[in-house]
């Protein structure tokens, strides 16, 4: 195989990978966020997707959720560390806000907006 053909195939493979990865998804959701209860949560890439870990308060170091990027949005589970309730739902990043919506047993639904920390 010629060097030019190999280079073209490599470039094509890279473009396919870029197209398969959501534009800026890692940059968009990863980082520090202030929760509704005024805690700091860190979202960073992990084997399961994007892991959410509290960084302060009595729950510091507690992983409270995992989100995955699927079908153009973040989906996953978050656990309230105070009462251990599990919520299944979605998250959306807009500007400096993370909008979360989760439901327990598809009956009790909760929405929150977290703000990005500088």
C-alpha positions as CSV (number, residue, x, y, z in Angstrom):
1,X,0.0,0.0,0.0
2,X,1.4,3.4,-0.9
3,X,2.3,6.0,1.7
4,X,-0.4,8.3,0.3
5,X,-3.1,5.7,0.4
6,X,-2.1,4.8,4.0
7,X,-2.2,8.6,5.0
8,X,-5.6,9.0,3.3
9,X,-7.0,5.9,5.2
10,X,-5.6,7.2,8.5
11,X,-7.2,10.6,7.9
12,X,-10.6,9.0,6.9
13,X,-10.5,6.9,10.1
14,X,-9.8,10.0,12.2
15,X,-12.7,11.8,10.6
16,X,-15.0,8.9,11.3
17,X,-14.0,8.9,15.0
18,X,-14.5,12.6,15.2
19,X,-18.0,12.3,13.7
20,X,-18.8,9.5,16.2
21,X,-17.8,11.6,19.2
22,X,-20.2,14.4,20.2
23,X,-18.7,17.7,19.4
24,X,-17.2,19.1,22.6
25,X,-19.2,16.7,24.8
26,X,-16.3,16.0,27.0
27,X,-15.6,19.7,27.4
28,X,-19.2,20.6,27.9
29,X,-20.1,18.3,30.9
30,X,-16.7,17.8,32.5
31,X,-15.7,20.1,35.3
32,X,-16.9,21.5,38.6
33,X,-20.6,22.3,39.2
34,X,-22.5,23.9,42.1
35,X,-25.5,21.8,43.0
36,X,-28.9,23.0,44.1
37,X,-27.9,22.1,47.7
38,X,-24.9,24.4,47.3
39,X,-22.3,21.5,47.2
40,X,-19.6,21.2,44.6
41,X,-19.8,18.2,42.3
42,X,-17.1,17.2,39.9
43,X,-18.0,15.5,36.6
44,X,-15.2,13.7,34.8
45,X,-14.7,10.9,32.3
46,X,-14.6,7.4,33.7
47,X,-15.0,3.8,32.4
48,X,-18.8,3.9,32.8
49,X,-19.2,7.3,31.1
50,X,-19.1,10.5,33.2
51,X,-18.8,10.0,36.9
52,X,-20.2,12.6,39.3
53,X,-18.4,12.9,42.7
54,X,-19.1,15.4,45.5
55,X,-16.0,17.4,46.4
56,X,-17.1,19.1,49.7
57,X,-19.5,18.7,52.7
58,X,-20.0,15.5,54.7
59,X,-20.3,13.6,51.4
60,X,-16.9,14.6,50.0
61,X,-15.5,11.8,47.9
62,X,-18.9,10.1,47.4
63,X,-19.8,9.2,43.8
64,X,-23.4,10.2,43.4
65,X,-24.0,9.3,39.7
66,X,-23.0,8.3,36.3
67,X,-24.1,9.8,33.0
68,X,-23.5,8.5,29.5
69,X,-23.8,10.4,26.2
70,X,-26.4,8.6,24.1
71,X,-28.8,9.7,21.3
72,X,-27.6,13.3,21.5
73,X,-28.0,13.7,25.2
74,X,-26.7,12.7,28.6
75,X,-28.6,9.9,30.3
76,X,-27.9,8.1,33.5
77,X,-28.5,7.8,37.3
78,X,-28.0,10.1,40.2
79,X,-28.3,9.2,43.9
80,X,-29.2,11.8,46.6
81,X,-26.6,11.1,49.2
82,X,-28.8,12.3,52.0
83,X,-31.6,9.8,51.5
84,X,-30.1,7.3,49.0
85,X,-32.9,7.8,46.5
86,X,-31.9,6.9,43.0
87,X,-33.1,9.0,40.1
88,X,-33.0,7.9,36.4
89,X,-33.0,10.7,34.0
90,X,-31.3,13.1,31.6
91,X,-29.0,16.1,31.7
92,X,-28.4,18.9,29.3
93,X,-25.6,21.4,29.3
94,X,-26.5,25.0,28.3
95,X,-24.0,27.8,28.5
96,X,-23.0,27.7,32.2
97,X,-25.8,25.6,33.5
98,X,-26.4,21.8,33.8
99,X,-30.1,21.0,33.7
100,X,-30.9,17.7,35.3
101,X,-34.3,15.9,35.3
102,X,-34.7,12.6,37.0
103,X,-37.5,10.3,38.0
104,X,-37.9,7.6,40.6
105,X,-40.2,4.8,39.5
106,X,-41.2,7.0,36.6
107,X,-43.7,8.7,39.0
108,X,-41.8,11.0,41.2
109,X,-39.7,13.4,39.1
110,X,-37.3,16.1,40.2
111,X,-35.5,18.8,38.2
112,X,-32.5,20.8,39.2
113,X,-30.1,23.3,37.6
114,X,-26.5,23.2,38.6
115,X,-24.1,26.1,37.7
116,X,-20.6,25.8,36.4
117,X,-17.9,26.8,38.9
118,X,-15.1,29.0,37.5
